[in-house]
Amino acid sequence: MRTLFLGIGLAVVLGTVTPGWAEPTPEQLRDRIREYVAAQEASKGAFTIADPRQGGKERTLTLIRVHERVGKTGDYYYSCTDMKDVVAGDELDLDFDVSDAAGTLEVVDVRIHKDNGKPRYTYDQNDQMIPVTE
């Protein structure tokens, strides 16, 4: 099943729906991402992510915004964020994958998708990630 959430609160569902099961709303998913970032900031003093293109160096980021678009690929919901590197000043687009286990939303993966507007990967028609070479 593939679901695409449109920014106006409308969900287009392709496939079957299990009776009694309600998918999370786009706002619930965006809120969970905001909560995840805030929890990291509270526990570690800042939101950081290891950058594989910089040898795993930790980049310290601040949240600018969570994108309106929310979607689902496979078992995970996703949305993106715009973040700013507080040291380098770079603007990063991070992708957040969120699982929904019995109504509990958990961030399960975070990746740097774009660095200063340049994509690091894209997806093919089967939702498979394809690296973009520099």
N, CA, C and O atoms as a GROMACS GRO file, in nm:
protein
  536
    1MET      N    1   0.086  -0.117   0.000
    1MET     CA    2   0.000   0.000   0.000
    1MET      C    3   0.089   0.122   0.000
    1MET      O    4   0.190   0.125   0.071
    2ARG      N    5   0.056   0.221  -0.077
    2ARG     CA    6   0.131   0.346  -0.082
    2ARG      C    7   0.034   0.459  -0.057
    2ARG      O    8  -0.074   0.464  -0.117
    3THR      N    9   0.071   0.550   0.029
    3THR     CA   10  -0.013   0.663   0.066
    3THR      C   11   0.064   0.790   0.041
    3THR      O   12   0.182   0.799   0.075
    4LEU      N   13  -0.001   0.886  -0.017
    4LEU     CA   14   0.059   1.018  -0.035
    4LEU      C   15  -0.029   1.118   0.035
    4LEU      O   16  -0.148   1.129   0.006
    5PHE      N   17   0.031   1.192   0.129
    5PHE     CA   18  -0.042   1.295   0.200
    5PHE      C   19  -0.017   1.427   0.130
    5PHE      O   20   0.097   1.464   0.104
    6LEU      N   21  -0.123   1.495   0.101
    6LEU     CA   22  -0.112   1.626   0.040
    6LEU      C   23  -0.119   1.730   0.150
    6LEU      O   24  -0.182   1.706   0.253
    7GLY      N   25  -0.054   1.844   0.131
    7GLY     CA   26  -0.040   1.945   0.234
    7GLY      C   27  -0.170   2.003   0.288
    7GLY      O   28  -0.168   2.083   0.381
    8ILE      N   29  -0.282   1.965   0.232
    8ILE     CA   30  -0.410   2.021   0.277
    8ILE      C   31  -0.489   1.922   0.363
    8ILE      O   32  -0.610   1.938   0.382
    9GLY      N   33  -0.419   1.819   0.415
    9GLY     CA   34  -0.486   1.725   0.504
    9GLY      C   35  -0.562   1.615   0.430
    9GLY      O   36  -0.640   1.543   0.492
   10LEU      N   37  -0.541   1.601   0.301
   10LEU     CA   38  -0.608   1.501   0.221
   10LEU      C   39  -0.511   1.386   0.196
   10LEU      O   40  -0.397   1.410   0.157
   11ALA      N   41  -0.554   1.267   0.219
   11ALA     CA   42  -0.469   1.151   0.194
   11ALA      C   43  -0.528   1.072   0.078
   11ALA      O   44  -0.648   1.044   0.075
   12VAL      N   45  -0.445   1.037  -0.016
   12VAL     CA   46  -0.484   0.951  -0.126
   12VAL      C   47  -0.424   0.815  -0.094
   12VAL      O   48  -0.303   0.803  -0.081
   13VAL      N   49  -0.508   0.713  -0.081
   13VAL     CA   50  -0.462   0.581  -0.041
   13VAL      C   51  -0.474   0.488  -0.160
   13VAL      O   52  -0.579   0.477  -0.223
   14LEU      N   53  -0.365   0.419  -0.188
   14LEU     CA   54  -0.363   0.320  -0.293
   14LEU      C   55  -0.344   0.184  -0.227
   14LEU      O   56  -0.244   0.165  -0.158
   15GLY      N   57  -0.433   0.093  -0.246
   15GLY     CA   58  -0.423  -0.038  -0.182
   15GLY      C   59  -0.539  -0.060  -0.086
   15GLY      O   60  -0.639   0.012  -0.089
   16THR      N   61  -0.522  -0.159  -0.001
   16THR     CA   62  -0.628  -0.191   0.093
   16THR      C   63  -0.601  -0.127   0.228
   16THR      O   64  -0.487  -0.097   0.262
   17VAL      N   65  -0.706  -0.106   0.303
   17VAL     CA   66  -0.696  -0.048   0.436
   17VAL      C   67  -0.747  -0.151   0.536
   17VAL      O   68  -0.853  -0.211   0.515
   18THR      N   69  -0.673  -0.172   0.643
   18THR     CA   70  -0.714  -0.265   0.746
   18THR      C   71  -0.825  -0.203   0.829
   18THR      O   72  -0.807  -0.092   0.879
   19PRO      N   73  -0.938  -0.270   0.846
   19PRO     CA   74  -1.047  -0.213   0.925
   19PRO      C   75  -1.003  -0.186   1.069
   19PRO      O   76  -0.930  -0.266   1.128
   20GLY      N   77  -1.046  -0.073   1.124
   20GLY     CA   78  -1.014  -0.038   1.261
   20GLY      C   79  -0.878   0.027   1.279
   20GLY      O   80  -0.844   0.067   1.390
   21TRP      N   81  -0.801   0.039   1.175
   21TRP     CA   82  -0.668   0.097   1.185
   21TRP      C   83  -0.670   0.235   1.120
   21TRP      O   84  -0.713   0.250   1.006
   22ALA      N   85  -0.624   0.334   1.194
   22ALA     CA   86  -0.622   0.470   1.142
   22ALA      C   87  -0.478   0.514   1.123
   22ALA      O   88  -0.397   0.505   1.215
   23GLU      N   89  -0.447   0.560   1.004
   23GLU     CA   90  -0.313   0.611   0.978
   23GLU      C   91  -0.293   0.742   1.051
   23GLU      O   92  -0.389   0.816   1.073
   24PRO      N   93  -0.169   0.772   1.090
   24PRO     CA   94  -0.144   0.901   1.154
   24PRO      C   95  -0.167   1.014   1.055
   24PRO      O   96  -0.150   0.998   0.934
   25THR      N   97  -0.206   1.128   1.107
   25THR     CA   98  -0.226   1.245   1.021
   25THR      C   99  -0.092   1.306   0.985
   25THR      O  100   0.007   1.283   1.055
   26PRO      N  101  -0.085   1.384   0.879
   26PRO     CA  102   0.040   1.453   0.845
   26PRO      C  103   0.090   1.539   0.960
   26PRO      O  104   0.210   1.545   0.986
   27GLU      N  105  -0.001   1.607   1.030
   27GLU     CA  106   0.042   1.692   1.142
   27GLU      C  107   0.101   1.609   1.256
   27GLU      O  108   0.196   1.653   1.320
   28GLN      N  109   0.046   1.491   1.283
   28GLN     CA  110   0.102   1.404   1.385
   28GLN      C  111   0.245   1.361   1.348
   28GLN      O  112   0.333   1.357   1.434
   29LEU      N  113   0.266   1.331   1.222
   29LEU     CA  114   0.400   1.292   1.176
   29LEU      C  115   0.497   1.410   1.186
   29LEU      O  116   0.610   1.394   1.233
   30ARG      N  117   0.454   1.527   1.142
   30ARG     CA  118   0.541   1.645   1.152
   30ARG      C  119   0.571   1.678   1.298
   30ARG      O  120   0.684   1.712   1.332
   31ASP      N  121   0.469   1.668   1.385
   31ASP     CA  122   0.490   1.693   1.528
   31ASP      C  123   0.590   1.594   1.587
   31ASP      O  124   0.675   1.633   1.668
   32ARG      N  125   0.581   1.466   1.546
   32ARG     CA  126   0.674   1.365   1.599
   32ARG      C  127   0.818   1.398   1.560
   32ARG      O  128   0.910   1.380   1.639
   33ILE      N  129   0.838   1.447   1.439
   33ILE     CA  130   0.972   1.486   1.395
   33ILE      C  131   1.022   1.605   1.478
   33ILE      O  132   1.137   1.606   1.522
   34ARG      N  133   0.935   1.704   1.500
   34ARG     CA  134   0.973   1.819   1.583
   34ARG      C  135   1.009   1.773   1.725
   34ARG      O  136   1.108   1.819   1.782
   35GLU      N  137   0.928   1.682   1.780
   35GLU     CA  138   0.954   1.629   1.915
   35GLU      C  139   1.086   1.555   1.920
   35GLU      O  140   1.160   1.566   2.018
   36TYR      N  141   1.117   1.479   1.816
   36TYR     CA  142   1.242   1.404   1.810
   36TYR      C  143   1.360   1.499   1.812
   36TYR      O  144   1.456   1.478   1.887
   37VAL      N  145   1.355   1.604   1.730
   37VAL     CA  146   1.463   1.702   1.726
   37VAL      C  147   1.476   1.769   1.863
   37VAL      O  148   1.588   1.784   1.914
   38ALA      N  149   1.365   1.810   1.922
   38ALA     CA  150   1.368   1.876   2.053
   38ALA      C  151   1.425   1.784   2.161
   38ALA      O  152   1.500   1.830   2.247
   39ALA      N  153   1.390   1.656   2.157
   39ALA     CA  154   1.442   1.560   2.256
   39ALA      C  155   1.593   1.544   2.242
   39ALA      O  156   1.664   1.534   2.342
   40GLN      N  157   1.641   1.540   2.118
   40GLN     CA  158   1.786   1.531   2.096
   40GLN      C  159   1.856   1.655   2.150
   40GLN      O  160   1.962   1.646   2.212
   41GLU      N  161   1.797   1.771   2.125
   41GLU     CA  162   1.855   1.896   2.175
   41GLU      C  163   1.857   1.897   2.327
   41GLU      O  164   1.955   1.940   2.388
   42ALA      N  165   1.749   1.849   2.389
   42ALA     CA  166   1.741   1.848   2.535
   42ALA      C  167   1.841   1.750   2.597
   42ALA      O  168   1.904   1.781   2.699
   43SER      N  169   1.856   1.633   2.538
   43SER     CA  170   1.943   1.530   2.597
   43SER      C  171   2.091   1.552   2.564
   43SER      O  172   2.178   1.520   2.646
   44LYS      N  173   2.121   1.605   2.446
   44LYS     CA  174   2.260   1.620   2.404
   44LYS      C  175   2.307   1.764   2.398
   44LYS      O  176   2.426   1.791   2.376
   45GLY      N  177   2.215   1.859   2.419
   45GLY     CA  178   2.252   2.000   2.412
   45GLY      C  179   2.242   2.058   2.272
   45GLY      O  180   2.250   2.179   2.254
   46ALA      N  181   2.225   1.970   2.172
   46ALA     CA  182   2.212   2.014   2.032
   46ALA      C  183   2.165   1.895   1.949
   46ALA      O  184   2.180   1.780   1.990
   47PHE      N  185   2.108   1.925   1.834
   47PHE     CA  186   2.073   1.819   1.739
   47PHE      C  187   2.194   1.798   1.650
   47PHE      O  188   2.242   1.892   1.586
   48THR      N  189   2.245   1.676   1.644
   48THR     CA  190   2.362   1.647   1.561
   48THR      C  191   2.333   1.529   1.471
   48THR      O  192   2.246   1.446   1.498
   49ILE      N  193   2.408   1.523   1.362
   49ILE     CA  194   2.401   1.409   1.271
   49ILE      C  195   2.541   1.385   1.216
   49ILE      O  196   2.613   1.479   1.183
   50ALA      N  197   2.578   1.258   1.207
   50ALA     CA  198   2.706   1.222   1.147
   50ALA      C  199   2.697   1.238   0.996
   50ALA      O  200   2.600   1.194   0.934
   51ASP      N  201   2.797   1.301   0.939
   51ASP     CA  202   2.798   1.326   0.794
   51ASP      C  203   2.895   1.228   0.727
   51ASP      O  204   3.016   1.243   0.740
   52PRO      N  205   2.841   1.128   0.655
   52PRO     CA  206   2.928   1.030   0.591
   52PRO      C  207   3.024   1.091   0.488
   52PRO      O  208   3.131   1.037   0.463
   53ARG      N  209   2.984   1.201   0.429
   53ARG     CA  210   3.073   1.267   0.331
   53ARG      C  211   3.185   1.346   0.397
   53ARG      O  212   3.276   1.394   0.330
   54GLN      N  213   3.177   1.359   0.529
   54GLN     CA  214   3.284   1.426   0.603
   54GLN      C  215   3.347   1.330   0.703
   54GLN      O  216   3.385   1.369   0.814
   55GLY      N  217   3.358   1.203   0.663
   55GLY     CA  218   3.421   1.103   0.747
   55GLY      C  219   3.347   1.074   0.877
   55GLY      O  220   3.409   1.031   0.974
   56GLY      N  221   3.216   1.095   0.880
   56GLY     CA  222   3.137   1.070   1.000
   56GLY      C  223   3.139   1.184   1.100
   56GLY      O  224   3.088   1.171   1.211
   57LYS      N  225   3.198   1.297   1.061
   57LYS     CA  226   3.203   1.413   1.150
   57LYS      C  227   3.061   1.455   1.189
   57LYS      O  228   2.971   1.459   1.106
   58GLU      N  229   3.043   1.485   1.318
   58GLU     CA  230   2.914   1.531   1.368
   58GLU      C  231   2.889   1.675   1.326
   58GLU      O  232   2.974   1.763   1.345
   59ARG      N  233   2.773   1.698   1.268
   59ARG     CA  234   2.732   1.834   1.232
   59ARG      C  235   2.622   1.876   1.329
   59ARG      O  236   2.527   1.802   1.353
   60THR      N  237   2.636   1.995   1.384
   60THR     CA  238   2.539   2.050   1.478
   60THR      C  239   2.442   2.136   1.400
   60THR      O  240   2.481   2.228   1.329
   61LEU      N  241   2.311   2.104   1.413
   61LEU     CA  242   2.209   2.166   1.330
   61LEU      C  243   2.099   2.230   1.414
   61LEU      O  244   2.074   2.190   1.528
   62THR      N  245   2.035   2.330   1.357
   62THR     CA  246   1.914   2.387   1.415
   62THR      C  247   1.802   2.369   1.314
   62THR      O  248   1.822   2.380   1.193
   63LEU      N  249   1.683   2.343   1.367
   63LEU     CA  250   1.566   2.320   1.282
   63LEU      C  251   1.512   2.453   1.231
   63LEU      O  252   1.486   2.545   1.308
   64ILE      N  253   1.494   2.462   1.100
   64ILE     CA  254   1.430   2.577   1.039
   64ILE      C  255   1.280   2.548   1.024
   64ILE      O  256   1.196   2.625   1.068
   65ARG      N  257   1.249   2.431   0.960
   65ARG     CA  258   1.109   2.393   0.943
   65ARG      C  259   1.099   2.248   0.901
   65ARG      O  260   1.192   2.189   0.846
   66VAL      N  261   0.981   2.190   0.929
   66VAL     CA  262   0.946   2.058   0.877
   66VAL      C  263   0.861   2.083   0.754
   66VAL      O  264   0.768   2.163   0.757
   67HIS      N  265   0.892   2.014   0.645
   67HIS     CA  266   0.818   2.033   0.521
   67HIS      C  267   0.672   1.990   0.537
   67HIS      O  268   0.640   1.904   0.619
   68GLU      N  269   0.585   2.050   0.460
   68GLU     CA  270   0.443   2.015   0.462
   68GLU      C  271   0.418   1.876   0.406
   68GLU      O  272   0.333   1.802   0.456
   69ARG      N  273   0.492   1.839   0.303
   69ARG     CA  274   0.470   1.711   0.236
   69ARG      C  275   0.509   1.596   0.327
   69ARG      O  276   0.618   1.595   0.385
   70VAL      N  277   0.419   1.500   0.339
   70VAL     CA  278   0.440   1.377   0.415
   70VAL      C  279   0.398   1.264   0.323
   70VAL      O  280   0.298   1.275   0.253
   71GLY      N  281   0.473   1.156   0.324
   71GLY     CA  282   0.437   1.043   0.239
   71GLY      C  283   0.466   0.912   0.309
   71GLY      O  284   0.504   0.908   0.426
   72LYS      N  285   0.448   0.804   0.235
   72LYS     CA  286   0.476   0.670   0.288
   72LYS      C  287   0.541   0.588   0.179
   72LYS      O  288   0.495   0.582   0.065
   73THR      N  289   0.652   0.524   0.217
   73THR     CA  290   0.721   0.433   0.128
   73THR      C  291   0.746   0.305   0.206
   73THR      O  292   0.812   0.307   0.310
   74GLY      N  293   0.693   0.196   0.157
   74GLY     CA  294   0.708   0.069   0.229
   74GLY      C  295   0.641   0.078   0.365
   74GLY      O  296   0.524   0.114   0.376
   75ASP      N  297   0.716   0.044   0.469
   75ASP     CA  298   0.662   0.042   0.605
   75ASP      C  299   0.674   0.176   0.677
   75ASP      O  300   0.625   0.190   0.789
   76TYR      N  301   0.739   0.273   0.615
   76TYR     CA  302   0.770   0.397   0.685
   76TYR      C  303   0.703   0.519   0.623
   76TYR      O  304   0.688   0.531   0.501
   77TYR      N  305   0.663   0.608   0.710
   77TYR     CA  306   0.620   0.742   0.669
   77TYR      C  307   0.747   0.826   0.661
   77TYR      O  308   0.849   0.791   0.721
   78TYR      N  309   0.739   0.935   0.588
   78TYR     CA  310   0.857   1.021   0.581
   78TYR      C  311   0.815   1.166   0.564
   78TYR      O  312   0.706   1.197   0.517
   79SER      N  313   0.905   1.251   0.605
   79SER     CA  314   0.896   1.394   0.576
   79SER      C  315   1.038   1.448   0.582
   79SER      O  316   1.130   1.383   0.631
   80CYS      N  317   1.054   1.566   0.533
   80CYS     CA  318   1.185   1.630   0.528
   80CYS      C  319   1.185   1.754   0.616
   80CYS      O  320   1.081   1.808   0.652
   81THR      N  321   1.306   1.796   0.650
   81THR     CA  322   1.322   1.919   0.726
   81THR      C  323   1.427   2.006   0.659
   81THR      O  324   1.514   1.955   0.588
   82ASP      N  325   1.419   2.134   0.681
   82ASP     CA  326   1.527   2.226   0.646
   82ASP      C  327   1.598   2.255   0.777
   82ASP      O  328   1.536   2.292   0.877
   83MET      N  329   1.730   2.239   0.775
   83MET     CA  330   1.810   2.263   0.895
   83MET      C  331   1.933   2.344   0.857
   83MET      O  332   1.976   2.345   0.742
   84LYS      N  333   1.989   2.411   0.956
   84LYS     CA  334   2.108   2.493   0.932
   84LYS      C  335   2.221   2.441   1.019
   84LYS      O  336   2.203   2.417   1.138
   85ASP      N  337   2.338   2.425   0.958
   85ASP     CA  338   2.459   2.387   1.029
   85ASP      C  339   2.507   2.510   1.104
   85ASP      O  340   2.541   2.611   1.042
   86VAL      N  341   2.510   2.504   1.238
   86VAL     CA  342   2.542   2.623   1.317
   86VAL      C  343   2.689   2.663   1.307
   86VAL      O  344   2.723   2.776   1.339
   87VAL      N  345   2.776   2.573   1.264
   87VAL     CA  346   2.918   2.604   1.251
   87VAL      C  347   2.949   2.652   1.110
   87VAL      O  348   3.004   2.760   1.092
   88ALA      N  349   2.914   2.571   1.010
   88ALA     CA  350   2.949   2.601   0.870
   88ALA      C  351   2.851   2.696   0.803
   88ALA      O  352   2.886   2.761   0.704
   89GLY      N  353   2.728   2.704   0.856
   89GLY     CA  354   2.626   2.788   0.794
   89GLY      C  355   2.555   2.723   0.677
   89GLY      O  356   2.470   2.785   0.614
   90ASP      N  357   2.589   2.597   0.647
   90ASP     CA  358   2.526   2.526   0.536
   90ASP      C  359   2.379   2.498   0.568
   90ASP      O  360   2.341   2.481   0.683
   91GLU      N  361   2.298   2.495   0.462
   91GLU     CA  362   2.158   2.456   0.477
   91GLU      C  363   2.144   2.312   0.430
   91GLU      O  364   2.183   2.277   0.318
   92LEU      N  365   2.087   2.229   0.517
   92LEU     CA  366   2.072   2.087   0.487
   92LEU      C  367   1.924   2.051   0.484
   92LEU      O  368   1.843   2.106   0.559
   93ASP      N  369   1.891   1.958   0.397
   93ASP     CA  370   1.759   1.898   0.390
   93ASP      C  371   1.777   1.757   0.443
   93ASP      O  372   1.848   1.676   0.384
   94LEU      N  373   1.713   1.727   0.555
   94LEU     CA  374   1.721   1.594   0.614
   94LEU      C  375   1.591   1.520   0.592
   94LEU      O  376   1.483   1.578   0.602
   95ASP      N  377   1.601   1.391   0.562
   95ASP     CA  378   1.486   1.303   0.549
   95ASP      C  379   1.470   1.225   0.679
   95ASP      O  380   1.566   1.168   0.730
   96PHE      N  381   1.348   1.222   0.732
   96PHE     CA  382   1.316   1.147   0.854
   96PHE      C  383   1.220   1.036   0.817
   96PHE      O  384   1.115   1.061   0.757
   97ASP      N  385   1.254   0.912   0.853
   97ASP     CA  386   1.163   0.799   0.838
   97ASP      C  387   1.100   0.772   0.973
   97ASP      O  388   1.168   0.771   1.075
   98VAL      N  389   0.967   0.752   0.972
   98VAL     CA  390   0.891   0.734   1.096
   98VAL      C  391   0.810   0.605   1.085
   98VAL      O  392   0.738   0.583   0.988
   99SER      N  393   0.823   0.520   1.187
   99SER     CA  394   0.743   0.397   1.192
   99SER      C  395   0.618   0.423   1.276
   99SER      O  396   0.616   0.511   1.361
  100ASP      N  397   0.516   0.343   1.250
  100ASP     CA  398   0.393   0.350   1.327
  100ASP      C  399   0.364   0.210   1.379
  100ASP      O  400   0.306   0.127   1.309
  101ALA      N  401   0.407   0.184   1.503
  101ALA     CA  402   0.385   0.054   1.565
  101ALA      C  403   0.269   0.067   1.663
  101ALA      O  404   0.285   0.118   1.774
  102ALA      N  405   0.153   0.020   1.621
  102ALA     CA  406   0.033   0.022   1.705
  102ALA      C  407   0.003   0.162   1.757
  102ALA      O  408  -0.033   0.180   1.874
  103GLY      N  409   0.018   0.261   1.672
  103GLY     CA  410  -0.014   0.398   1.709
  103GLY      C  411   0.098   0.475   1.775
  103GLY      O  412   0.080   0.592   1.809
  104THR      N  413   0.215   0.412   1.794
  104THR     CA  414   0.331   0.480   1.851
  104THR      C  415   0.424   0.518   1.738
  104THR      O  416   0.480   0.432   1.670
  105LEU      N  417   0.442   0.649   1.718
  105LEU     CA  418   0.527   0.699   1.611
  105LEU      C  419   0.670   0.712   1.660
  105LEU      O  420   0.696   0.775   1.763
  106GLU      N  421   0.764   0.651   1.588
  106GLU     CA  422   0.905   0.656   1.624
  106GLU      C  423   0.989   0.691   1.502
  106GLU      O  424   0.970   0.634   1.395
  107VAL      N  425   1.081   0.784   1.519
  107VAL     CA  426   1.178   0.814   1.414
  107VAL      C  427   1.278   0.699   1.412
  107VAL      O  428   1.340   0.668   1.513
  108VAL      N  429   1.292   0.636   1.294
  108VAL     CA  430   1.380   0.519   1.283
  108VAL      C  431   1.503   0.546   1.198
  108VAL      O  432   1.598   0.467   1.201
  109ASP      N  433   1.503   0.654   1.122
  109ASP     CA  434   1.620   0.686   1.040
  109ASP      C  435   1.617   0.833   1.004
  109ASP      O  436   1.511   0.892   0.981
  110VAL      N  437   1.737   0.893   0.999
  110VAL     CA  438   1.753   1.032   0.957
  110VAL      C  439   1.872   1.035   0.862
  110VAL      O  440   1.979   0.981   0.893
  111ARG      N  441   1.853   1.097   0.745
  111ARG     CA  442   1.959   1.104   0.643
  111ARG      C  443   1.971   1.246   0.589
  111ARG      O  444   1.872   1.319   0.581
  112ILE      N  445   2.092   1.282   0.552
  112ILE     CA  446   2.113   1.410   0.483
  112ILE      C  447   2.077   1.387   0.337
  112ILE      O  448   2.143   1.311   0.267
  113HIS      N  449   1.971   1.454   0.292
  113HIS     CA  450   1.925   1.439   0.154
  113HIS      C  451   1.991   1.543   0.063
  113HIS      O  452   2.037   1.511  -0.046
  114LYS      N  453   1.994   1.666   0.110
  114LYS     CA  454   2.054   1.774   0.030
  114LYS      C  455   2.145   1.858   0.116
  114LYS      O  456   2.119   1.883   0.233
  115ASP      N  457   2.254   1.902   0.054
  115ASP     CA  458   2.350   1.991   0.119
  115ASP      C  459   2.358   2.116   0.033
  115ASP      O  460   2.405   2.113  -0.080
  116ASN      N  461   2.310   2.227   0.090
  116ASN     CA  462   2.304   2.354   0.016
  116ASN      C  463   2.232   2.338  -0.117
  116ASN      O  464   2.275   2.391  -0.219
  117GLY      N  465   2.122   2.263  -0.115
  117GLY     CA  466   2.037   2.245  -0.233
  117GLY      C  467   2.082   2.136  -0.329
  117GLY      O  468   2.010   2.105  -0.424
  118LYS      N  469   2.199   2.076  -0.307
  118LYS     CA  470   2.249   1.970  -0.395
  118LYS      C  471   2.213   1.834  -0.337
  118LYS      O  472   2.255   1.799  -0.227
  119PRO      N  473   2.134   1.756  -0.414
  119PRO     CA  474   2.091   1.626  -0.362
  119PRO      C  475   2.206   1.526  -0.352
  119PRO      O  476   2.295   1.523  -0.437
  120ARG      N  477   2.202   1.446  -0.247
  120ARG     CA  478   2.300   1.338  -0.229
  120ARG      C  479   2.245   1.207  -0.283
  120ARG      O  480   2.322   1.116  -0.316
  121TYR      N  481   2.113   1.196  -0.292
  121TYR     CA  482   2.050   1.078  -0.349
  121TYR      C  483   1.913   1.117  -0.402
  121TYR      O  484   1.860   1.224  -0.373
  122THR      N  485   1.858   1.025  -0.482
  122THR     CA  486   1.723   1.040  -0.536
  122THR      C  487   1.658   0.903  -0.528
  122THR      O  488   1.717   0.810  -0.474
  123TYR      N  489   1.538   0.889  -0.580
  123TYR     CA  490   1.468   0.761  -0.577
  123TYR      C  491   1.423   0.725  -0.718
  123TYR      O  492   1.390   0.812  -0.799
  124ASP      N  493   1.423   0.593  -0.747
  124ASP     CA  494   1.371   0.548  -0.875
  124ASP      C  495   1.221   0.521  -0.862
  124ASP      O  496   1.161   0.548  -0.758
  125GLN      N  497   1.160   0.468  -0.970
  125GLN     CA  498   1.016   0.446  -0.972
  125GLN      C  499   0.972   0.340  -0.873
  125GLN      O  500   0.852   0.329  -0.844
  126ASN      N  501   1.065   0.260  -0.820
  126ASN     CA  502   1.033   0.156  -0.721
  126ASN      C  503   1.072   0.200  -0.579
  126ASN      O  504   1.083   0.116  -0.489
  127ASP      N  505   1.092   0.330  -0.559
  127ASP     CA  506   1.128   0.388  -0.430
  127ASP      C  507   1.262   0.336  -0.377
  127ASP      O  508   1.285   0.335  -0.256
  128GLN      N  509   1.349   0.295  -0.467
  128GLN     CA  510   1.484   0.255  -0.428
  128GLN      C  511   1.575   0.376  -0.432
  128GLN      O  512   1.573   0.454  -0.528
  129MET      N  513   1.656   0.393  -0.326
  129MET     CA  514   1.745   0.507  -0.317
  129MET      C  515   1.862   0.491  -0.414
  129MET      O  516   1.923   0.384  -0.423
  130ILE      N  517   1.892   0.600  -0.486
  130ILE     CA  518   2.003   0.601  -0.581
  130ILE      C  519   2.095   0.716  -0.545
  130ILE      O  520   2.053   0.832  -0.547
  131PRO      N  521   2.222   0.686  -0.511
  131PRO     CA  522   2.316   0.795  -0.478
  131PRO      C  523   2.339   0.886  -0.598
  131PRO      O  524   2.340   0.842  -0.713
  132VAL      N  525   2.357   1.014  -0.568
  132VAL     CA  526   2.393   1.111  -0.671
  132VAL      C  527   2.540   1.141  -0.651
  132VAL      O  528   2.582   1.183  -0.543
  133THR      N  529   2.619   1.120  -0.755
  133THR     CA  530   2.763   1.143  -0.742
  133THR      C  531   2.792   1.292  -0.751
  133THR      O  532   2.720   1.368  -0.816
  134GLU      N  533   2.898   1.330  -0.682
  134GLU     CA  534   2.933   1.473  -0.678
  134GLU      C  535   2.991   1.520  -0.809
  134GLU      O  536   3.026   1.637  -0.823
   0.00000   0.00000   0.00000
